């Protein structure tokens, strides 16, 4: 899986960092993805981060296998 962020709508609320601090880092008005291809063991945390993003700026893109 790969994570994408739409920086045009991200407002830096920090919900993603609260859910997956090893994957996301929040700045004053945007998020930085620290690990764009997190391990499968981090899937639950990443899915929660995507789900709870107030602006829906995050998405998971599944890798083609």
C-alpha positions as CSV (number, residue, x, y, z in Angstrom):
1,X,0.0,0.0,0.0
2,X,1.0,3.6,-0.6
3,X,-0.3,6.8,1.1
4,X,-1.2,9.9,-0.8
5,X,-2.1,13.4,0.6
6,X,-3.9,16.2,-1.2
7,X,-2.0,19.2,0.2
8,X,-4.6,21.5,-1.4
9,X,-7.2,20.4,1.2
10,X,-5.0,19.3,4.1
11,X,-5.3,21.8,7.0
12,X,-2.8,20.2,9.4
13,X,-5.4,19.1,12.0
14,X,-3.1,16.3,13.2
15,X,-5.5,13.5,13.5
16,X,-3.3,11.3,11.2
17,X,-0.3,11.9,13.4
18,X,-2.3,11.0,16.5
19,X,-3.3,7.7,14.8
20,X,0.0,6.8,13.2
21,X,2.8,9.0,14.6
22,X,5.5,6.9,12.9
23,X,4.0,7.5,9.5
24,X,2.7,11.2,9.7
25,X,4.2,14.4,11.0
26,X,1.9,17.4,11.3
27,X,3.0,21.0,10.6
28,X,1.0,24.1,11.2
29,X,-1.0,23.8,7.9
30,X,-0.1,20.5,6.3
31,X,1.0,16.9,7.0
32,X,4.3,15.4,6.0
33,X,4.2,11.7,5.1
34,X,7.3,10.1,6.8
35,X,6.7,6.7,5.3
36,X,4.9,6.7,2.0
37,X,4.8,2.9,1.9
38,X,4.2,1.7,5.4
39,X,4.5,-1.9,6.5
40,X,1.5,-4.1,6.4
41,X,1.7,-4.3,10.2
42,X,0.9,-0.6,10.2
43,X,-2.3,-0.9,8.1
44,X,-4.8,-0.6,11.0
45,X,-3.2,2.7,12.1
46,X,-2.9,4.1,8.6
47,X,-6.5,3.2,7.8
48,X,-7.6,4.9,11.0
49,X,-5.6,8.0,10.0
50,X,-7.3,8.1,6.7
51,X,-10.8,7.5,8.2
52,X,-10.4,10.3,10.8
53,X,-8.9,12.9,8.6
54,X,-11.4,15.9,8.9
55,X,-10.8,17.1,5.4
56,X,-10.4,13.7,3.8
57,X,-7.0,14.7,2.4
58,X,-5.5,11.2,2.8
59,X,-6.0,8.1,0.8
60,X,-4.5,4.6,0.5
61,X,-3.5,3.4,-2.9
62,X,-3.2,-0.4,-3.1
63,X,-0.1,-1.7,-4.8
64,X,-0.7,-3.9,-7.9
65,X,0.7,-7.3,-7.2
